[in-house]
Amino acid sequence: MSERPPFPPFTRETALQKVRMAENAWNLRDPEKVSLAYTEDSRWRNRAEFFQGREAIVTFLERKWARELDYHLIKELWTWHDNRIAVRFQYEYHDDSGNWFRAHGNENWEFDERGLMRRREASINDVPIDESDRKFLWGEGPRPEDYPGLTELGL
């Protein structure tokens, strides 16, 4: 049985840790590795899509990152209570025609006792931006520890 510390109930510190771990994993863009943070039967709503289970998560993420090129994500803790965390996030990407976007969203997460996410509800809106308006400018992989977050970037 897999576990993913920290475990609920969350404190401010452990909720912040969980948010940063999720951000770092998504910025690696490895669907198989990302899926391991979720329960086998995890339920998702992402925009207008509803699905369940790790296999569906992997399929979704493969499709997502094939479309959303040079994806860079920042998540910020909004609030937490017991086994739930709410985050706001933004990410930047471009499509295969070179059009840049900044996606703005909110997620509600619910975890089981092993620290695996069993429910993810995401509301997301995409805004076209000029490439010169990009703010997420680090290289491949996770955001460097000293790179500003959303609030520090004025987002």
Phi and psi restraints in degrees (value plus and minus 20) as a CYANA .aco file:
   2 SER   PHI    -102.8   -62.8
   2 SER   PSI     133.1   173.1
   3 GLU   PHI    -152.4  -112.4
   3 GLU   PSI     135.5   175.5
   4 ARG   PHI    -161.4  -121.4
   4 ARG   PSI      64.5   104.5
   5 PRO   PHI     -84.6   -44.6
   5 PRO   PSI     138.3   178.3
   6 PRO   PHI     -94.3   -54.3
   6 PRO   PSI     138.6   178.6
   7 PHE   PHI    -123.9   -83.9
   7 PHE   PSI     131.1   171.1
   8 PRO   PHI     -90.9   -50.9
   8 PRO   PSI     138.1   178.1
   9 PRO   PHI     -93.9   -53.9
   9 PRO   PSI     122.3   162.3
  10 PHE   PHI    -105.5   -65.5
  10 PHE   PSI     126.0   166.0
  11 THR   PHI    -121.9   -81.9
  11 THR   PSI     155.6   195.6
  12 ARG   PHI     -77.4   -37.4
  12 ARG   PSI     -64.5   -24.5
  13 GLU   PHI     -85.2   -45.2
  13 GLU   PSI     -63.8   -23.8
  14 THR   PHI     -94.0   -54.0
  14 THR   PSI     -50.6   -10.6
  15 ALA   PHI     -86.4   -46.4
  15 ALA   PSI     -63.2   -23.2
  16 LEU   PHI     -80.6   -40.6
  16 LEU   PSI     -60.8   -20.8
  17 GLN   PHI     -83.1   -43.1
  17 GLN   PSI     -64.0   -24.0
  18 LYS   PHI     -83.1   -43.1
  18 LYS   PSI     -60.7   -20.7
  19 VAL   PHI     -83.8   -43.8
  19 VAL   PSI     -66.0   -26.0
  20 ARG   PHI     -87.4   -47.4
  20 ARG   PSI     -56.8   -16.8
  21 MET   PHI     -81.7   -41.7
  21 MET   PSI     -62.5   -22.5
  22 ALA   PHI     -84.6   -44.6
  22 ALA   PSI     -66.3   -26.3
  23 GLU   PHI     -77.1   -37.1
  23 GLU   PSI     -68.8   -28.8
  24 ASN   PHI     -80.0   -40.0
  24 ASN   PSI     -63.4   -23.4
  25 ALA   PHI     -83.6   -43.6
  25 ALA   PSI     -65.6   -25.6
  26 TRP   PHI     -84.6   -44.6
  26 TRP   PSI     -54.7   -14.7
  27 ASN   PHI     -89.9   -49.9
  27 ASN   PSI     -36.1     3.9
  28 LEU   PHI     -98.6   -58.6
  28 LEU   PSI     -40.3    -0.3
  29 ARG   PHI      36.2    76.2
  29 ARG   PSI      25.9    65.9
  30 ASP   PHI    -135.1   -95.1
  30 ASP   PSI      77.3   117.3
  31 PRO   PHI     -74.4   -34.4
  31 PRO   PSI     -60.9   -20.9
  32 GLU   PHI     -82.8   -42.8
  32 GLU   PSI     -67.1   -27.1
  33 LYS   PHI     -85.6   -45.6
  33 LYS   PSI     -63.0   -23.0
  34 VAL   PHI     -79.5   -39.5
  34 VAL   PSI     -62.4   -22.4
  35 SER   PHI     -81.6   -41.6
  35 SER   PSI     -43.8    -3.8
  36 LEU   PHI     -91.0   -51.0
  36 LEU   PSI     -31.4     8.6
  37 ALA   PHI    -103.4   -63.4
  37 ALA   PSI     -22.4    17.6
  38 TYR   PHI    -135.3   -95.3
  38 TYR   PSI     132.3   172.3
  39 THR   PHI     -85.2   -45.2
  39 THR   PSI     138.2   178.2
  40 GLU   PHI     -74.8   -34.8
  40 GLU   PSI     -53.5   -13.5
  41 ASP   PHI    -131.2   -91.2
  41 ASP   PSI       5.3    45.3
  42 SER   PHI     -70.9   -30.9
  42 SER   PSI     118.2   158.2
  43 ARG   PHI    -125.2   -85.2
  43 ARG   PSI     112.7   152.7
  44 TRP   PHI    -145.5  -105.5
  44 TRP   PSI     124.1   164.1
  45 ARG   PHI    -145.2  -105.2
  45 ARG   PSI     101.3   141.3
  46 ASN   PHI    -147.2  -107.2
  46 ASN   PSI      89.7   129.7
  47 ARG   PHI      37.4    77.4
  47 ARG   PSI    -138.9   -98.9
  48 ALA   PHI    -121.9   -81.9
  48 ALA   PSI      -7.9    32.1
  49 GLU   PHI    -120.6   -80.6
  49 GLU   PSI     118.3   158.3
  50 PHE   PHI    -145.7  -105.7
  50 PHE   PSI     108.5   148.5
  51 PHE   PHI    -176.6  -136.6
  51 PHE   PSI     151.9   191.9
  52 GLN   PHI    -164.4  -124.4
  52 GLN   PSI     119.9   159.9
  53 GLY   PHI      80.0   120.0
  53 GLY   PSI     134.5   174.5
  54 ARG   PHI     -81.6   -41.6
  54 ARG   PSI     -60.3   -20.3
  55 GLU   PHI     -80.3   -40.3
  55 GLU   PSI     -61.6   -21.6
  56 ALA   PHI     -87.6   -47.6
  56 ALA   PSI     -55.0   -15.0
  57 ILE   PHI     -83.4   -43.4
  57 ILE   PSI     -66.6   -26.6
  58 VAL   PHI     -80.4   -40.4
  58 VAL   PSI     -66.9   -26.9
  59 THR   PHI     -79.4   -39.4
  59 THR   PSI     -65.1   -25.1
  60 PHE   PHI     -80.3   -40.3
  60 PHE   PSI     -68.6   -28.6
  61 LEU   PHI     -87.2   -47.2
  61 LEU   PSI     -56.5   -16.5
  62 GLU   PHI     -80.5   -40.5
  62 GLU   PSI     -65.3   -25.3
  63 ARG   PHI     -85.3   -45.3
  63 ARG   PSI     -63.0   -23.0
  64 LYS   PHI     -79.0   -39.0
  64 LYS   PSI     -72.9   -32.9
  65 TRP   PHI     -97.7   -57.7
  65 TRP   PSI     -31.0     9.0
  66 ALA   PHI     -96.6   -56.6
  66 ALA   PSI     -46.7    -6.7
  67 ARG   PHI    -113.9   -73.9
  67 ARG   PSI     -58.6   -18.6
  68 GLU   PHI    -117.4   -77.4
  68 GLU   PSI      72.4   112.4
  69 LEU   PHI    -106.6   -66.6
  69 LEU   PSI     128.8   168.8
  70 ASP   PHI      32.6    72.6
  70 ASP   PSI      22.1    62.1
  71 TYR   PHI     -83.6   -43.6
  71 TYR   PSI     107.5   147.5
  72 HIS   PHI    -155.5  -115.5
  72 HIS   PSI     105.7   145.7
  73 LEU   PHI    -141.1  -101.1
  73 LEU   PSI     121.5   161.5
  74 ILE   PHI    -148.8  -108.8
  74 ILE   PSI     108.4   148.4
  75 LYS   PHI    -131.1   -91.1
  75 LYS   PSI     129.6   169.6
  76 GLU   PHI    -157.3  -117.3
  76 GLU   PSI     112.9   152.9
  77 LEU   PHI     -80.6   -40.6
  77 LEU   PSI     111.0   151.0
  78 TRP   PHI    -120.0   -80.0
  78 TRP   PSI     -73.5   -33.5
  79 THR   PHI    -183.7  -143.7
  79 THR   PSI     151.6   191.6
  80 TRP   PHI    -173.9  -133.9
  80 TRP   PSI     137.0   177.0
  81 HIS   PHI    -183.6  -143.6
  81 HIS   PSI     106.2   146.2
  82 ASP   PHI      34.0    74.0
  82 ASP   PSI    -127.4   -87.4
  83 ASN   PHI    -128.0   -88.0
  83 ASN   PSI      -0.1    39.9
  84 ARG   PHI    -144.6  -104.6
  84 ARG   PSI     125.0   165.0
  85 ILE   PHI    -155.4  -115.4
  85 ILE   PSI     118.7   158.7
  86 ALA   PHI    -136.5   -96.5
  86 ALA   PSI     115.9   155.9
  87 VAL   PHI    -149.1  -109.1
  87 VAL   PSI     136.2   176.2
  88 ARG   PHI    -133.1   -93.1
  88 ARG   PSI     131.7   171.7
  89 PHE   PHI    -171.1  -131.1
  89 PHE   PSI     141.7   181.7
  90 GLN   PHI    -162.3  -122.3
  90 GLN   PSI     127.0   167.0
  91 TYR   PHI    -162.0  -122.0
  91 TYR   PSI     134.2   174.2
  92 GLU   PHI    -136.4   -96.4
  92 GLU   PSI     126.0   166.0
  93 TYR   PHI    -182.1  -142.1
  93 TYR   PSI     148.3   188.3
  94 HIS   PHI    -148.2  -108.2
  94 HIS   PSI     137.4   177.4
  95 ASP   PHI    -110.1   -70.1
  95 ASP   PSI    -197.3  -157.3
  96 ASP   PHI     -93.6   -53.6
  96 ASP   PSI     -24.2    15.8
  97 SER   PHI    -119.2   -79.2
  97 SER   PSI     -18.9    21.1
  98 GLY   PHI      66.8   106.8
  98 GLY   PSI     -10.2    29.8
  99 ASN   PHI    -101.3   -61.3
  99 ASN   PSI     108.3   148.3
 100 TRP   PHI    -114.4   -74.4
 100 TRP   PSI     129.5   169.5
 101 PHE   PHI    -161.5  -121.5
 101 PHE   PSI     131.8   171.8
 102 ARG   PHI    -139.5   -99.5
 102 ARG   PSI     101.5   141.5
 103 ALA   PHI    -115.1   -75.1
 103 ALA   PSI     114.2   154.2
 104 HIS   PHI    -135.6   -95.6
 104 HIS   PSI     115.1   155.1
 105 GLY   PHI    -180.4  -140.4
 105 GLY   PSI     153.8   193.8
 106 ASN   PHI    -152.6  -112.6
 106 ASN   PSI     123.7   163.7
 107 GLU   PHI    -150.2  -110.2
 107 GLU   PSI     123.5   163.5
 108 ASN   PHI    -135.3   -95.3
 108 ASN   PSI     107.9   147.9
 109 TRP   PHI    -138.7   -98.7
 109 TRP   PSI     122.7   162.7
 110 GLU   PHI    -149.2  -109.2
 110 GLU   PSI     112.3   152.3
 111 PHE   PHI    -133.8   -93.8
 111 PHE   PSI     132.5   172.5
 112 ASP   PHI    -109.4   -69.4
 112 ASP   PSI    -198.3  -158.3
 113 GLU   PHI     -88.2   -48.2
 113 GLU   PSI     -36.6     3.4
 114 ARG   PHI    -110.0   -70.0
 114 ARG   PSI     -16.5    23.5
 115 GLY   PHI      62.0   102.0
 115 GLY   PSI      -9.4    30.6
 116 LEU   PHI    -111.5   -71.5
 116 LEU   PSI     121.2   161.2
 117 MET   PHI     -98.2   -58.2
 117 MET   PSI     102.5   142.5
 118 ARG   PHI    -122.1   -82.1
 118 ARG   PSI     -32.2     7.8
 119 ARG   PHI    -168.6  -128.6
 119 ARG   PSI     117.0   157.0
 120 ARG   PHI    -158.0  -118.0
 120 ARG   PSI     101.1   141.1
 121 GLU   PHI    -137.2   -97.2
 121 GLU   PSI      97.0   137.0
 122 ALA   PHI    -143.8  -103.8
 122 ALA   PSI     108.9   148.9
 123 SER   PHI    -133.5   -93.5
 123 SER   PSI     107.0   147.0
 124 ILE   PHI    -160.9  -120.9
 124 ILE   PSI     119.4   159.4
 125 ASN   PHI    -149.0  -109.0
 125 ASN   PSI     117.0   157.0
 126 ASP   PHI    -120.3   -80.3
 126 ASP   PSI     116.7   156.7
 127 VAL   PHI    -143.4  -103.4
 127 VAL   PSI     104.5   144.5
 128 PRO   PHI     -84.2   -44.2
 128 PRO   PSI     119.6   159.6
 129 ILE   PHI    -153.7  -113.7
 129 ILE   PSI     138.0   178.0
 130 ASP   PHI     -97.8   -57.8
 130 ASP   PSI     129.2   169.2
 131 GLU   PHI     -76.1   -36.1
 131 GLU   PSI     -52.9   -12.9
 132 SER   PHI     -89.5   -49.5
 132 SER   PSI     -34.3     5.7
 133 ASP   PHI    -112.5   -72.5
 133 ASP   PSI     -19.0    21.0
 134 ARG   PHI     -81.6   -41.6
 134 ARG   PSI     124.9   164.9
 135 LYS   PHI    -142.9  -102.9
 135 LYS   PSI     -34.3     5.7
 136 PHE   PHI    -120.1   -80.1
 136 PHE   PSI      66.0   106.0
 137 LEU   PHI    -132.3   -92.3
 137 LEU   PSI      -4.0    36.0
 138 TRP   PHI     -97.6   -57.6
 138 TRP   PSI     148.8   188.8
 139 GLY   PHI     -94.2   -54.2
 139 GLY   PSI    -183.0  -143.0
 140 GLU   PHI     -81.1   -41.1
 140 GLU   PSI     131.0   171.0
 141 GLY   PHI      72.6   112.6
 141 GLY   PSI    -187.0  -147.0
 142 PRO   PHI     -81.8   -41.8
 142 PRO   PSI     133.1   173.1
 143 ARG   PHI     -84.1   -44.1
 143 ARG   PSI     110.9   150.9
 144 PRO   PHI     -77.6   -37.6
 144 PRO   PSI     127.1   167.1
 145 GLU   PHI     -76.4   -36.4
 145 GLU   PSI     -52.5   -12.5
 146 ASP   PHI    -112.6   -72.6
 146 ASP   PSI     -14.8    25.2
 147 TYR   PHI    -101.2   -61.2
 147 TYR   PSI     115.0   155.0
 148 PRO   PHI     -81.1   -41.1
 148 PRO   PSI     133.2   173.2
 149 GLY   PHI    -109.2   -69.2
 149 GLY   PSI    -192.3  -152.3
 150 LEU   PHI     -79.0   -39.0
 150 LEU   PSI     -68.7   -28.7
 151 THR   PHI     -81.6   -41.6
 151 THR   PSI     -64.8   -24.8
 152 GLU   PHI     -85.3   -45.3
 152 GLU   PSI     -48.7    -8.7
 153 LEU   PHI    -103.8   -63.8
 153 LEU   PSI     -20.9    19.1
 154 GLY   PHI      56.0    96.0
 154 GLY   PSI       2.8    42.8
